[in-house]
Amino acid sequence: MSTSFRDLQIDWLRSFVAVIDAGSLSRAAAEVNRSQSAVSMQLKKLEGALGHRLIERGTRTQELTTEGQKLLGYARRMLDLQAEAHVALSGEALSGVVRLGVPDDYAAKYLTPVLKRFAPRHSGVEIVLSCEQSTSLIPRVAAGDLDLALISRDHARRGTLLFHEPMVWVGSEQFALWRRDPLPIAVYEDSSLARRSALNSLALQGRRHRVVYNSSSLPGQIAAVESGLAVAVLTQCSAPSHLQILGSQHGLGPLEPMEVAVYRSRGSRGSKAVDSLYSLLVNTLRLVDAV
C-alpha cells in the first residue's frame, strides 16, 4: 500500500519543526530527545510520505524548500492542536512561574500580543517579566536567571531566529540636527548592537560625528532626540511617529537589521509552562517577516 498524506505522524512533524527551529540536526535531536540519526530518519519518512523534499541540507545550513515552507505552518498548527487536545482530555492545567525577559523596544509590539493569547489559556502560570537591553538579558538566560528572553541576538547560534527588525535613524524635524558637522548622536552602552550598527554606518560613509548622549534605555534615547540633543538609531518598531525617519537625503546611510530571536535557558528544559510560552512565541512571531 502506498503512503498518503493521511499517514503523517506527529513524531515526524515534531522532528521537522525542531530541525527548522534549532537550525541543525544535532540541536534538533537534543530538543526532541532522540538521536541525530533517528531525527534524520523521521525527516526522510516525512518526505517520503509527502513525495517532496522539504529541507535542502548544506554543510552548515538547513533551508526550507517551497514545499517545506508550505508544510511548516500546518505542522506547527497540528502540533499545537495535539498539545491542546492532550491538556483538554488529561485535565492537566499548566502552573508554575516563567521568568521572561524582553527589551523595551520589543515589549509593546511583539510581546504584548503573545501574552494576551497565553494568559487566558494558562491562568495558573505566573509570568515574571524583566525589561532590559539584550546585552543584559543574554547572560541572564545563559546563567539560568531567566527562562526565556526575546532578544536581538549577538551571533547566529544564539536562540531561535524569529524575524529581522529594521533599524532606522530618527531625528526631530524641529531641530534638523542632521545638517550639523560633526553629527551629534545618542548611543546605547558600549556592547550594544544598535550602537555598533550606528558607528559602522557612519564610518562607511566617512561622516564625522560626536557622541553627545549615552543611555541604556529606550526612553532615554527618545528624550535625547525630542529635546534636540542628538539623532539616534532605534528599532523601527520603537520609533515614535512624531519623530522623523532619516535616510540618504539627510546624509545618513543604511543600517543592518537586528536578528530577533527567542533564547531559552538549559535549566528550563522539561518545564511545560516554559515549553508552552516558547512555542507560542515561535509560532506567533515567526510570521512577522512574512507580513
C-alpha positions as CSV (number, residue, x, y, z in Angstrom):
1,M,0.0,0.0,0.0
2,S,1.4,3.4,-0.9
3,T,1.9,6.0,1.8
4,S,-0.5,9.0,1.6
5,F,-0.9,12.4,3.2
6,R,-3.2,10.8,5.8
7,D,-0.3,8.7,7.1
8,L,1.7,11.7,8.5
9,Q,2.8,11.1,12.1
10,I,3.1,13.6,14.9
11,D,6.7,12.5,15.7
12,W,7.8,13.2,12.1
13,L,6.3,16.6,12.2
14,R,7.8,17.3,15.6
15,S,11.3,16.4,14.3
16,F,10.7,18.5,11.1
17,V,9.8,21.6,13.2
18,A,12.6,21.0,15.6
19,V,15.2,21.0,12.8
20,I,13.9,24.3,11.4
21,D,13.8,26.0,14.8
22,A,17.1,24.6,16.1
23,G,18.9,25.1,12.8
24,S,20.7,21.8,12.7
25,L,20.0,18.0,13.1
26,S,22.3,17.8,16.2
27,R,20.5,20.6,18.1
28,A,17.1,19.3,17.0
29,A,17.9,15.9,18.3
30,A,18.5,17.4,21.8
31,E,15.2,19.2,21.5
32,V,13.1,16.1,20.8
33,N,15.3,13.7,23.0
34,R,16.2,11.5,20.1
35,S,19.5,10.6,18.4
36,Q,20.6,12.6,15.4
37,S,20.2,9.5,13.1
38,A,16.6,9.0,14.4
39,V,15.7,12.6,13.6
40,S,17.2,12.2,10.1
41,M,15.2,9.1,9.5
42,Q,12.0,10.7,10.6
43,L,12.6,13.6,8.1
44,K,13.2,11.0,5.4
45,K,9.9,9.3,6.2
46,L,8.0,12.6,6.2
47,E,9.5,13.5,2.8
48,G,8.6,10.0,1.5
49,A,5.1,10.3,2.8
50,L,4.6,13.6,1.0
51,G,6.6,12.9,-2.1
52,H,8.5,16.1,-1.7
53,R,11.9,17.2,-0.5
54,L,11.3,19.6,2.5
55,I,14.8,20.7,3.5
56,E,17.9,21.4,1.5
57,R,20.8,20.4,3.7
58,G,24.0,22.2,3.2
59,T,27.2,21.8,5.2
60,R,26.2,24.3,7.8
61,T,22.7,25.4,6.8
62,Q,19.2,23.9,6.7
63,E,16.9,25.7,4.2
64,L,13.3,25.0,3.5
65,T,12.2,24.2,0.0
66,T,8.9,25.7,-1.3
67,E,7.1,22.6,-0.2
68,G,8.7,22.7,3.2
69,Q,7.6,26.3,3.6
70,K,4.1,25.3,2.8
71,L,4.1,22.4,5.3
72,L,5.7,24.4,8.2
73,G,2.7,26.4,9.1
74,Y,0.4,23.3,9.0
75,A,2.9,21.3,11.1
76,R,3.0,23.9,13.8
77,R,-0.8,24.1,13.9
78,M,-1.0,20.3,14.1
79,L,1.5,20.1,17.0
80,D,-0.4,22.9,18.8
81,L,-3.7,21.1,18.4
82,Q,-2.2,17.9,19.6
83,A,-0.9,19.6,22.7
84,E,-4.2,21.4,23.3
85,A,-6.1,18.1,23.0
86,H,-3.8,16.4,25.5
87,V,-4.4,19.1,28.0
88,A,-8.1,19.1,27.5
89,L,-8.5,15.4,27.8
90,S,-6.0,14.8,30.6
91,G,-7.3,17.7,32.7
92,E,-3.7,18.9,33.2
93,A,-3.7,22.6,33.7
94,L,-0.3,24.3,33.4
95,S,1.1,26.0,36.5
96,G,4.4,27.4,37.7
97,V,6.5,30.5,37.1
98,V,8.1,31.6,33.8
99,R,10.9,34.2,34.1
100,L,10.7,36.1,30.9
101,G,13.0,38.9,29.6
102,V,12.4,41.5,26.8
103,P,14.0,44.8,25.7
104,D,11.7,47.8,25.9
105,D,11.9,48.0,22.0
106,Y,10.0,44.8,21.5
107,A,7.7,44.7,24.5
108,A,4.7,46.6,23.3
109,K,4.5,45.5,19.6
110,Y,5.7,41.9,19.9
111,L,5.4,40.5,23.4
112,T,2.1,42.0,24.5
113,P,0.0,40.3,21.8
114,V,1.7,36.9,22.7
115,L,1.0,37.3,26.4
116,K,-2.6,38.3,25.6
117,R,-3.1,34.9,24.0
118,F,-1.1,33.0,26.6
119,A,-2.6,34.4,29.8
120,P,-6.3,33.3,29.2
121,R,-5.3,29.8,28.3
122,H,-2.9,29.3,31.2
123,S,-4.2,31.3,34.1
124,G,-2.2,29.1,36.6
125,V,1.1,30.3,35.1
126,E,2.8,33.3,36.7
127,I,4.9,35.5,34.3
128,V,7.8,37.4,35.9
129,L,8.9,40.0,33.4
130,S,12.2,41.7,33.2
131,C,12.7,44.6,30.7
132,E,16.3,45.2,29.9
133,Q,18.6,45.5,26.9
134,S,19.5,42.3,25.1
135,T,23.1,42.6,26.2
136,S,21.9,42.3,29.8
137,L,19.3,39.6,29.1
138,I,21.6,37.2,27.2
139,P,23.9,36.5,30.1
140,R,21.0,36.1,32.5
141,V,19.4,33.4,30.3
142,A,22.8,31.7,29.9
143,A,23.2,31.7,33.7
144,G,19.7,30.3,34.3
145,D,18.4,33.5,36.0
146,L,15.8,33.8,33.2
147,D,13.9,31.0,31.4
148,L,13.2,32.8,28.2
149,A,14.1,36.1,26.5
150,L,13.2,37.9,23.3
151,I,16.5,39.3,22.2
152,S,18.5,40.9,19.4
153,R,20.9,38.1,19.0
154,D,24.7,38.7,19.0
155,H,25.6,35.7,16.9
156,A,23.9,33.2,14.6
157,R,23.7,30.3,17.1
158,R,22.0,32.3,19.8
159,G,18.5,31.1,20.3
160,T,15.8,30.5,17.6
161,L,15.6,33.2,14.9
162,L,12.1,34.7,14.6
163,F,12.4,37.7,12.3
164,H,14.5,40.6,11.2
165,E,13.8,44.0,12.7
166,P,14.8,47.1,10.6
167,M,16.9,49.8,12.2
168,V,16.3,53.4,11.5
169,W,17.9,56.8,12.1
170,V,15.5,59.2,13.8
171,G,15.6,62.9,14.4
172,S,13.4,65.9,15.3
173,E,12.3,68.0,12.4
174,Q,12.2,71.0,14.7
175,F,16.0,70.9,15.3
176,A,17.3,69.4,12.0
177,L,20.5,68.2,13.7
178,W,21.4,66.0,10.6
179,R,22.7,69.2,9.0
180,R,25.4,69.7,11.6
181,D,29.0,68.7,11.2
182,P,30.1,66.8,13.2
183,L,26.8,65.0,13.6
184,P,25.6,64.8,17.3
185,I,24.4,61.3,18.1
186,A,22.9,59.5,21.0
187,V,24.0,55.9,21.6
188,Y,23.4,52.9,23.9
189,E,26.0,51.2,26.0
190,D,29.4,50.1,24.5
191,S,28.3,46.5,24.0
192,S,25.0,47.5,22.2
193,L,24.4,46.1,18.7
194,A,22.5,49.3,17.8
195,R,25.5,51.4,18.8
196,R,27.8,49.2,16.8
197,S,25.4,49.5,13.8
198,A,25.3,53.3,14.0
199,L,29.0,53.8,14.3
200,N,29.7,51.3,11.5
201,S,27.3,53.1,9.2
202,L,28.9,56.5,9.9
203,A,32.4,55.1,9.4
204,L,31.4,53.6,6.0
205,Q,30.1,57.0,4.9
206,G,33.1,58.9,6.3
207,R,30.6,61.0,8.2
208,R,32.1,63.0,11.1
209,H,30.2,62.6,14.4
210,R,30.4,63.0,18.1
211,V,28.6,61.1,20.9
212,V,26.8,63.7,23.0
213,Y,24.4,61.4,24.9
214,N,24.7,57.9,26.4
215,S,21.8,55.9,27.8
216,S,21.0,52.2,28.1
217,S,17.2,52.9,28.0
218,L,14.9,53.4,25.1
219,P,13.1,56.4,26.8
220,G,16.5,58.0,27.3
221,Q,17.3,57.7,23.6
222,I,13.9,59.2,22.6
223,A,14.3,62.0,25.1
224,A,17.6,63.0,23.6
225,V,16.1,63.2,20.1
226,E,13.0,65.0,21.3
227,S,15.0,67.6,23.2
228,G,17.2,68.4,20.2
229,L,20.4,67.0,21.7
230,A,21.1,64.3,19.1
231,V,19.9,62.0,16.4
232,A,19.7,58.3,17.3
233,V,19.3,54.8,15.9
234,L,16.2,52.9,17.0
235,T,14.5,49.7,16.1
236,Q,11.7,50.6,13.6
237,C,9.0,49.2,15.9
238,S,10.0,51.5,18.7
239,A,10.4,54.8,16.7
240,P,7.7,57.2,17.8
241,S,5.5,58.5,15.0
242,H,6.3,62.2,15.9
243,L,10.0,61.7,15.2
244,Q,11.3,61.9,11.6
245,I,12.8,58.8,10.0
246,L,16.1,59.9,8.4
247,G,17.8,58.4,5.3
248,S,20.2,59.1,2.4
249,Q,18.5,62.5,1.7
250,H,19.7,63.5,5.2
251,G,23.2,62.3,4.6
252,L,22.7,59.1,6.6
253,G,23.3,55.6,5.3
254,P,21.6,52.3,5.7
255,L,21.7,50.2,8.8
256,E,21.9,46.4,9.3
257,P,18.6,44.9,10.7
258,M,18.5,43.1,14.0
259,E,18.1,39.4,14.1
260,V,15.3,38.9,16.7
261,A,15.4,35.5,18.5
262,V,13.9,33.7,21.4
263,Y,16.6,32.4,23.7
264,R,15.9,29.7,26.3
265,S,17.9,28.6,29.3
266,R,19.1,25.0,29.6
267,G,17.6,24.7,33.1
268,S,14.1,25.4,31.7
269,R,14.0,22.2,29.7
270,G,11.2,20.0,30.9
271,S,9.1,22.8,32.2
272,K,5.7,22.5,30.4
273,A,4.8,26.1,31.2
274,V,8.1,27.3,29.5
275,D,7.5,24.9,26.7
276,S,4.1,26.4,26.0
277,L,5.2,30.0,26.1
278,Y,8.2,29.2,24.0
279,S,6.1,27.5,21.3
280,L,3.6,30.4,21.3
281,L,6.4,32.9,20.8
282,V,7.9,31.0,17.9
283,N,4.6,30.2,16.3
284,T,3.3,33.8,16.5
285,L,6.5,35.8,15.8
286,R,7.8,33.6,13.0
287,L,5.1,35.2,10.9
288,V,6.4,38.8,11.3
289,D,8.9,38.6,8.4
290,A,6.1,37.4,6.1
291,V,3.8,40.3,6.9
